[in-house]
Amino acid sequence: MKDLRRDRAVFVGAASSDLVKAIVLFGSPGSGKGTQAKMLTQCLRVPHISTGDMLRDRIRSGSEAGTAMVATMQSGALVPDLVVNEMVKERLRERDAARGFILDGYPRTLDQAGRLSEWLAGRGIHEVVIHLAVDYNVIIARLTGRRLCPRCGTLYNVSSHPPRVEGVCDRDGEKLVIRDDDSEAVIRGRLDAYDRQTRPVLEYFRISGHRVLEVDASDGSPETVNRKVCQMMETA
């Protein structure tokens, strides 16, 4: 507990510095990015801004823009950079993002990365890019080990969070299943797509002089990974 309080102090100190006003968070499927985003949000007390969540909100709104996004996504195409850039800028202008924010899922393309850099630089905001690096074999083992109860929705993992009785839900005795998107072939496809998409963006940040922190997230609990992030942020 003392370590977590100490790490929180590190983050709060970083957040108040002129050098750290924003975090751009990268991590492949299965890297624990969502968990780390939540932990960072609690420590920094700044909003977690997820483009995936924003797109889903626009779609649920039933607006004309949301309807157009549905058609685009159903066709297998990406939502145009112009639309995503404006959506993110609009969100970053909100009051709760004035002292900092955590960007998750953006930027995904070189155009988005360039626009973000210009927008932040124009406002004197100095971002830190955090990449949660996890060996893909570790990720495959994590995700293929997931088991789901089809009745109550409880999620298990055969290695890190197994049910009391193998293959059976603790809550209702239902037989656990493997989701289609947790098959090894599907996971490898998602990881390959992430690598193709993210590698050029990370390289852009590196060669343009931005601070890019590579955090080994392959081993340890979420709290352990969070401490690594804290320690690296302290010296960033």
N, C-alpha and C positions, 0 to 999 in steps of 0.2 A: 504493500500500500504506500509506504514511504517513497518507493521508486516512482510510482505513478504520480504522486503529488509533486515530486521533484521535476518529473518530465513535464507536467502541466505548467510549472513555473517557467521552464525553459521556453515552452511554446508561447506563453503569454508575453514573456519578455521579447521573443522574436517578433510577435505580432505588433508590439508597440514600436519596434524599430522602423526607421525609414527604409531599411534595406529589405524588409519582408512585408509586402502588402498583398501578395496573392500566391496561391499554390496551384500549380497545374499538375494534376495527378494522372499518371499513366500506369496501367497494369493489365496484363492479359486476362482472359476468362480464367477463373480459378486462382487468381493471384491474391485474393483477399482485398481487392481494391475498395469494394463497397464497405467492408468492415473498417478499413483504415480511414476512409473518408468520414465515417460517422465518428470515429474516435478523435480525428483531427478537428471536426466541427465542434465537438464537446469541449475540447481543450482550448481552441482558439476563439470560440464563441463567434464564429463567422459562418455565413451560409454555405451549405454544400449545394453547388449548382451543377445539376446533371442535365445534359442536353437530351438524354433519353427520356428522363422524366418530363422535361418541358415539351418534347414532341408528343408524348402520350397525352399530356394535359390538353394540348392544342387539338388533338384528334378527338378526345372525349368532349370537348366543348361544342363540337358540331358546327363550328364556324366554317366559312368558305375556305379559309386557309387550311384548316384542319382536314377538310374533305379532300383538298388538293394533295395534302401530304399522304393521306391514305392511299390515293391512287398511285402516287409516286412509289411509295414503299411496297405496295402490292405488286408493282411491275418489276421489283427487284432492284430498282435504281436508288441511288442515294438522294436525299433531299438536297437541293442545290445549295452551294456554299453561300450564295447571297442571302438566302432565306435563313440559314443557320446563323450566319454572322450577325445579322440584324436582330435575331431572336436573343442571342447571347448578349449583345450590346445593350439591348433594352432591359434585360435582367440585371446587368451589372450597374445600370444607372439607378437602380432602386436603393432606397435609404439604407437597408440592412447590409448592403455590400460596400458601403462607403469606407469601412476600416479594413476590409479584406474579404476574401472569399476562396473557396476551393472549387476549381473547375474539374469536372469529371466527364469524360467523353468528348471533350473539346480542347484543342483542335484535333481534327482527324485527317485533314489534308494540308498540303503546303500552303495553299491559298488561305485557309483558315488560320494557320500558324502565323503567316505574314500579317494578316489583318489584326489578329490579336496583339502581336508585338507592337504594331503601329499605334493601336488604341491605348495600350498600357503605357507606352513610352510618352505619348502625347499628354498623359495625365501624371507623369512622374511616378508611375507604379512599377516597382521592381519585383518581378515574380521569381519564384523558385520552382523548377520543374523536378518532380519526384517520380522516378520510374521504379516500380516494384518488380524487380527481376526474379523470376522463378524458373528453375529448370523445367522444361516442358514435360519431361518424364515424370517429375513430381506432380505436375498439374494433372496429367493423364491418370496417374494413380489416385489422386484426390477425387477427381470427378467421376471416374468409372466406378469408384467405391460407394457412390451415393445410392441410397435406397429410399423409396418414397412409399408412404402409406396411401393407397388410393382412396381410402375412406375419410380419414381426418386430415391428411396433408402433411403429417409429421415427416421431417426429413432426417435420415440417419446416414452414417458413414461406417462402412465395415471395419475401418481401422481406427478412426478418431472418435466416432460416436455410435458404437454398435448397439443394436437392441439387446435386451436381456436374453431373449431367445432368438437364435439365428433365423433371419428371414421373416420374423413375425413382429408386428407393431406392439409396443409396450402398452399402448392405450386401449386398443380395441381388438387385438388378436388377429387383425387382418393380415393377409400375406403381402409382404412388401414387394414392390416392383421396381424395375429400372426404367427410367424415362428414356424416350427415344433419343433426346438430345444429349444424353449421358453416355451414349455408345462411343467407343474409342474412335471410330471412323469420323463421326460428327465432330467430336472434340478436336481431333487433329485438323480437320478442315477449318474450324473456327480459329485455331491457333495459327495456322498458316495465313489465314486472311488477316488476322491481327498483326502478324509480323510484317506482311507486305505493306499494310496500311500505316503502321506506326513507325517503322524503322526510319523512313525518310523524314518524318516530322521530328523525331528525336535528334536526328543528325542535323537538321536545320537549327534547332535550338543550340546544339553544341557548337557548331561552326560560327554561329552568329554571336557568340560570346555570352549566352545565357547560362545561368547556373543550373546544371543538371546533376541531380543526386541519384546515383544508382544504389538502391537499397536491396540487399539480398533478403528476399522474403520466402526462401525455399524451406527454411526450418524454423521451428519454434511456434509458440502461441501468438495470437494477434497482439497480445500485450508485449511480447518480446520484440516483434517486428516494429511495434509502435515506439519502443525505446530506441531501437536503431535509428528510426526516422528522427526522433528527438535529438539524439546525439549528433547526427549529421547536420540537422538544422541549426544547432547551436554554433557550429563552426562555418556554416555556409556564408 
